[in-house]
Amino acid sequence: MGVIARLKDDIASIYHRDPAANGTIEILFNYPGMQAIWIHRVSNKLWVRNWRLSARCLSTFSRWLTGVEIHPGATIGDRFFIDHGMGVVIGETANIGNDCTLYHGVTLGGTTWQAGKRHPTLGNNVVIGAGAKILGPITMHDGARVGSNSVVVKDVPADTTVVGIPGRVVATPSAQSKETSQRRTEMAKKYGFDAYAVSPDNPDPVANAIGQMLDHMHLMDSKVQEVCQAVQTLGGSVCTEKLPELDVEDFSEAELAAAQKRQKSLDEFDPII
């Protein structure tokens, strides 16, 4: 892949993963993660050609400029995205696959001073939350997720989520969980609201409650549909109108009005009384 094509690929991946991106010029001049990656690609070529001092000097300049420290010996795949960037450290023998995402404060570090492979290997589509530490020559398989501030010292299977210190698996993919998630998403779309964070493995209790409500709605919807079909078979005419969609803006306006009312009450409160 040529330089221009690869640059376009990186910019497109940032547009895809960061809703705050407003333009190509903004990305080129104001995204230190992308700048660090491109400086690394140059320093890595110098490192491979055994121009070690020049490579290290360039990587040090990159750390000073961007706040991201990537050893020139690290291997990085395509469409790698470092969001915010500050405080990210990637060790010499780290190996990063395609379409990976790292947030600020992430460390891909080693646990030994001995030469050889001592830093992590990331598969494709790996996401590591802010402040997480991935230590040692372990492997994060394709699609793995790491929660913020976690410390991972063991291999992580594909498509699993790890949180905590030390990192532990909290979400494991299964055919049933994928089917449930898909069903909830379809029900949410039917009733006209965003299905964000309603997966069955989400640890958020509010999201779990919403997911259970969607399951209940799905069951009731199926029962009503069976009743309607039975009535229509007997010659009746029911259930002919489409369900109205919920207007999320109405809920937002109501919440805003309630917030303003609460603020007014606080402003009128006299602590001396």
LUMNU-795461 format. One record per residue (C-alpha): x, y, z; residue in one letter. Coordinates in steps of 0.1 Angstrom, whole numbers. Example, Ala and Ser with C-alpha at 12.3 -4.5 7.8 and 13.67 -1.06 7.14 Angstrom:
+-------+-------+-------+------+
!     x !     y !     z ! code !
+-------+-------+-------+------+
!   123 !   -45 !    78 !    a !
!   137 !   -11 !    71 !    s !
+-------+-------+-------+------+
END
This chain:
+-------+-------+-------+------+
!     x !     y !     z ! code !
+-------+-------+-------+------+
!     0 !     0 !     0 !    m !
!    14 !    34 !   -10 !    g !
!    19 !    63 !    14 !    v !
!   -11 !    83 !     2 !    i !
!   -34 !    53 !     2 !    a !
!   -23 !    44 !    37 !    r !
!   -28 !    80 !    49 !    l !
!   -63 !    80 !    35 !    k !
!   -70 !    47 !    52 !    d !
!   -58 !    61 !    85 !    d !
!   -80 !    92 !    82 !    i !
!  -110 !    72 !    72 !    a !
!  -105 !    49 !   103 !    s !
!  -104 !    80 !   125 !    i !
!  -136 !    93 !   110 !    y !
!  -152 !    59 !   117 !    h !
!  -141 !    57 !   153 !    r !
!  -141 !    93 !   165 !    d !
!  -173 !   113 !   161 !    p !
!  -154 !   145 !   172 !    a !
!  -134 !   144 !   139 !    a !
!  -146 !   174 !   118 !    n !
!  -121 !   175 !    89 !    g !
!   -90 !   161 !    73 !    t !
!   -69 !   191 !    81 !    i !
!   -80 !   189 !   117 !    e !
!   -70 !   153 !   119 !    i !
!   -36 !   159 !   103 !    l !
!   -26 !   187 !   127 !    f !
!   -45 !   180 !   159 !    n !
!   -45 !   142 !   164 !    y !
!   -12 !   134 !   182 !    p !
!   -20 !    97 !   180 !    g !
!   -19 !    97 !   143 !    m !
!    12 !   119 !   142 !    q !
!    30 !    94 !   165 !    a !
!    20 !    65 !   144 !    i !
!    34 !    81 !   112 !    w !
!    66 !    91 !   129 !    i !
!    69 !    56 !   142 !    h !
!    66 !    42 !   107 !    r !
!    96 !    62 !    97 !    v !
!   116 !    53 !   128 !    s !
!   107 !    16 !   124 !    n !
!   121 !    16 !    89 !    k !
!   154 !    31 !   103 !    l !
!   154 !     5 !   130 !    w !
!   149 !   -24 !   106 !    v !
!   178 !   -10 !    85 !    r !
!   200 !   -11 !   117 !    n !
!   201 !    27 !   120 !    w !
!   193 !    23 !   157 !    r !
!   205 !    57 !   170 !    l !
!   186 !    77 !   144 !    s !
!   155 !    56 !   150 !    a !
!   157 !    62 !   188 !    r !
!   163 !    99 !   184 !    c !
!   133 !   101 !   161 !    l !
!   111 !    82 !   185 !    s !
!   122 !   104 !   214 !    t !
!   113 !   135 !   193 !    f !
!    79 !   119 !   187 !    s !
!    74 !   114 !   225 !    r !
!    83 !   151 !   231 !    w !
!    60 !   162 !   203 !    l !
!    29 !   140 !   209 !    t !
!    32 !   125 !   244 !    g !
!    31 !    90 !   229 !    v !
!    62 !    67 !   233 !    e !
!    65 !    40 !   207 !    i !
!    97 !    20 !   205 !    h !
!   110 !    20 !   169 !    p !
!   112 !   -18 !   171 !    g !
!    74 !   -23 !   177 !    a !
!    54 !   -37 !   148 !    t !
!    21 !   -20 !   141 !    i !
!    -6 !   -30 !   116 !    g !
!   -30 !    -9 !    95 !    d !
!   -56 !    15 !   107 !    r !
!   -42 !    17 !   142 !    f !
!   -59 !    45 !   162 !    f !
!   -46 !    61 !   194 !    i !
!   -73 !    83 !   208 !    d !
!   -61 !   114 !   228 !    h !
!   -27 !    98 !   229 !    g !
!   -11 !   113 !   260 !    m !
!     8 !    88 !   281 !    g !
!     7 !    58 !   258 !    v !
!    38 !    35 !   259 !    v !
!    44 !     7 !   235 !    i !
!    74 !   -15 !   241 !    g !
!   101 !   -28 !   217 !    e !
!    87 !   -63 !   210 !    t !
!    50 !   -53 !   210 !    a !
!    31 !   -65 !   179 !    n !
!    -2 !   -48 !   170 !    i !
!   -26 !   -61 !   144 !    g !
!   -50 !   -42 !   122 !    n !
!   -79 !   -20 !   133 !    d !
!   -68 !   -18 !   169 !    c !
!   -77 !    11 !   192 !    t !
!   -58 !    24 !   223 !    l !
!   -69 !    52 !   246 !    y !
!   -47 !    75 !   266 !    h !
!   -25 !    61 !   293 !    g !
!   -23 !    26 !   279 !    v !
!     9 !     7 !   284 !    t !
!    20 !   -23 !   264 !    l !
!    49 !   -32 !   287 !    g !
!    73 !   -60 !   297 !    g !
!    78 !   -79 !   329 !    t !
!   114 !   -89 !   325 !    t !
!   148 !   -74 !   316 !    w !
!   159 !  -104 !   296 !    q !
!   162 !  -100 !   258 !    a !
!   136 !  -116 !   235 !    g !
!    99 !  -113 !   232 !    k !
!    87 !   -95 !   264 !    r !
!    59 !   -73 !   253 !    h !
!    22 !   -81 !   243 !    p !
!     8 !   -92 !   210 !    t !
!   -25 !   -77 !   199 !    l !
!   -47 !   -94 !   173 !    g !
!   -70 !   -75 !   150 !    n !
!   -99 !   -53 !   163 !    n !
!   -85 !   -51 !   198 !    v !
!   -97 !   -22 !   220 !    v !
!   -79 !   -12 !   252 !    i !
!   -95 !    14 !   275 !    g !
!   -78 !    44 !   291 !    a !
!   -51 !    37 !   316 !    g !
!   -50 !    -1 !   311 !    a !
!   -17 !   -20 !   314 !    k !
!   -10 !   -50 !   292 !    i !
!    21 !   -66 !   306 !    l !
!    44 !   -94 !   294 !    g !
!    46 !  -116 !   262 !    p !
!     9 !  -124 !   263 !    i !
!   -16 !  -124 !   234 !    t !
!   -48 !  -104 !   231 !    m !
!   -67 !  -124 !   205 !    h !
!   -89 !  -108 !   178 !    d !
!  -118 !   -87 !   190 !    g !
!  -106 !   -86 !   227 !    a !
!  -117 !   -57 !   249 !    r !
!  -100 !   -43 !   280 !    v !
!  -117 !   -20 !   304 !    g !
!  -101 !    12 !   316 !    s !
!   -74 !    10 !   343 !    n !
!   -73 !   -28 !   341 !    s !
!   -40 !   -48 !   345 !    v !
!   -38 !   -78 !   322 !    v !
!   -11 !  -103 !   326 !    v !
!   -26 !  -134 !   309 !    k !
!   -38 !  -142 !   274 !    d !
!   -72 !  -129 !   265 !    v !
!   -94 !  -151 !   242 !    p !
!  -111 !  -137 !   211 !    a !
!  -141 !  -115 !   214 !    d !
!  -140 !  -114 !   252 !    t !
!  -141 !   -84 !   276 !    t !
!  -116 !   -81 !   305 !    v !
!  -117 !   -57 !   334 !    v !
!  -102 !   -53 !   369 !    g !
!   -68 !   -59 !   386 !    i !
!   -57 !   -84 !   377 !    p !
!   -78 !   -86 !   346 !    g !
!  -107 !  -111 !   346 !    r !
!  -131 !  -120 !   318 !    v !
!  -166 !  -105 !   324 !    v !
!  -182 !  -111 !   289 !    a !
!  -178 !  -142 !   269 !    t !
!  -194 !  -145 !   235 !    p !
!  -220 !  -172 !   229 !    s !
!  -246 !  -180 !   202 !    a !
!  -273 !  -173 !   227 !    q !
!  -259 !  -139 !   238 !    s !
!  -255 !  -128 !   202 !    k !
!  -290 !  -139 !   194 !    e !
!  -304 !  -121 !   224 !    t !
!  -284 !   -89 !   216 !    s !
!  -297 !   -90 !   180 !    q !
!  -333 !   -95 !   191 !    r !
!  -331 !   -66 !   215 !    r !
!  -316 !   -43 !   189 !    t !
!  -344 !   -51 !   165 !    e !
!  -370 !   -45 !   191 !    m !
!  -355 !   -11 !   200 !    a !
!  -355 !    -1 !   164 !    k !
!  -391 !   -11 !   160 !    k !
!  -401 !    12 !   189 !    y !
!  -380 !    40 !   177 !    g !
!  -351 !    45 !   201 !    f !
!  -314 !    39 !   202 !    d !
!  -304 !     4 !   214 !    a !
!  -270 !    16 !   227 !    y !
!  -256 !    -6 !   255 !    a !
!  -284 !   -31 !   257 !    v !
!  -263 !   -62 !   252 !    s !
!  -271 !   -91 !   276 !    p !
!  -235 !   -91 !   289 !    d !
!  -234 !   -54 !   298 !    n !
!  -225 !   -49 !   335 !    p !
!  -245 !   -17 !   337 !    d !
!  -276 !   -24 !   358 !    p !
!  -296 !     3 !   339 !    v !
!  -287 !   -12 !   306 !    a !
!  -296 !   -47 !   319 !    n !
!  -330 !   -33 !   330 !    a !
!  -336 !   -19 !   296 !    i !
!  -326 !   -51 !   280 !    g !
!  -351 !   -71 !   301 !    q !
!  -378 !   -46 !   292 !    m !
!  -370 !   -52 !   255 !    l !
!  -372 !   -90 !   261 !    d !
!  -406 !   -85 !   278 !    h !
!  -418 !   -62 !   249 !    m !
!  -407 !   -89 !   224 !    h !
!  -427 !  -116 !   242 !    l !
!  -458 !   -94 !   245 !    m !
!  -454 !   -84 !   208 !    d !
!  -453 !  -120 !   198 !    s !
!  -484 !  -129 !   219 !    k !
!  -504 !   -99 !   205 !    v !
!  -494 !  -109 !   170 !    q !
!  -508 !  -144 !   176 !    e !
!  -540 !  -130 !   189 !    v !
!  -544 !  -107 !   160 !    c !
!  -538 !  -135 !   135 !    q !
!  -564 !  -156 !   153 !    a !
!  -590 !  -128 !   152 !    v !
!  -584 !  -121 !   115 !    q !
!  -587 !  -158 !   107 !    t !
!  -622 !  -156 !   123 !    l !
!  -631 !  -127 !   100 !    g !
!  -622 !   -98 !   123 !    g !
!  -602 !   -67 !   113 !    s !
!  -577 !   -58 !   140 !    v !
!  -540 !   -48 !   142 !    c !
!  -541 !   -30 !   109 !    t !
!  -523 !     1 !   120 !    e !
!  -485 !     5 !   124 !    k !
!  -471 !    11 !   159 !    l !
!  -462 !    48 !   164 !    p !
!  -426 !    55 !   170 !    e !
!  -414 !    70 !   203 !    l !
!  -402 !   106 !   201 !    d !
!  -370 !   106 !   221 !    v !
!  -369 !   144 !   219 !    e !
!  -400 !   145 !   241 !    d !
!  -382 !   127 !   268 !    f !
!  -352 !   150 !   264 !    s !
!  -373 !   181 !   268 !    e !
!  -391 !   167 !   298 !    a !
!  -358 !   159 !   315 !    e !
!  -344 !   194 !   307 !    l !
!  -375 !   210 !   322 !    a !
!  -372 !   188 !   353 !    a !
!  -335 !   198 !   356 !    a !
!  -343 !   235 !   353 !    q !
!  -370 !   231 !   380 !    k !
!  -345 !   214 !   403 !    r !
!  -320 !   241 !   397 !    q !
!  -346 !   268 !   405 !    k !
!  -354 !   251 !   438 !    s !
!  -317 !   250 !   447 !    l !
!  -313 !   287 !   439 !    d !
!  -343 !   296 !   460 !    e !
!  -331 !   275 !   490 !    f !
!  -318 !   296 !   519 !    d !
!  -293 !   276 !   540 !    p !
!  -296 !   301 !   569 !    i !
!  -332 !   292 !   575 !    i !
+-------+-------+-------+------+
END
